[in-house]
Amino acid sequence: DLESGGSWWACNQAGLVICLTNRWIDKPADETKISRGHLVRDLIQAASLDEVRKLLSTINLQAYNPFNLLVMGSQGAFLYTNFPRPYEIGLAAGFHFVGNGVLEEDKAIKSRMARGTFAHLCRDPVNAETMMAVFRQTLRTALPQEHIPPQGFNVSLDEYGTTSSTILAVSGDSPPRLQLYFSPDNPLRRSYDDYSGLNLVMR
C-alpha cells in the first residue's frame, strides 16, 4: 500500500502467511482510523501463530475499521476479526472461504460457488501448477453480474470491482516454497505475472 504504508498480505521466513480483507458493514469506513494494512505489516514480524495471538491481544483493534484477518502457518490456521468485537475462529485443515463478511462457510452464494470450484483441490492429489492454473482460469472468466453485490469471483462493473489480483500458494515441502502470481489490474484485462521465480524460500 504505497498510500498508507501497509499491506493486504505478507509472508515471512518462519513460514507464516497473513492476509487481510475489509469487513463489509453497510456503512462508509471511518477515514480517521488507522489503515488496516498496518496490522499485516506489524503482525508478520511474529515467528508463530501464538506470537501473532499475543500481539493481537496488545493492540487496540477498535482503532481499525472492521476486518477479517487470516493467519496461517505450519502449526495450523485461524481467522480473526474485530467486528462486532475481537474474536478468533479456529480453522481445521481443508477448504475455507474468507470474504468480506462473516465466516459463514456455505451460507453465502459466493461461498457455495467457491466450494464447488475449488474444494476438490483439498481432497484430490494435485500438483501446484494444476492448482494455480485452476485459480488463474477461474479469476479470468467473466460471469453474468446482474445483481449487487455481484456473485462472481471477478467483479467488473463501472466504477466498482476487482482492481488487482494476487494468487498465493505455500508448498508443504521442507523447507516450504512460495508460488506467487499477481495482476496489477483486473485479470480480465491483464494477465497474471509469475513472481515465483523470486525463489523466496521460507524456513
Disulfide bonds with the S-S distance in Angstrom:
none
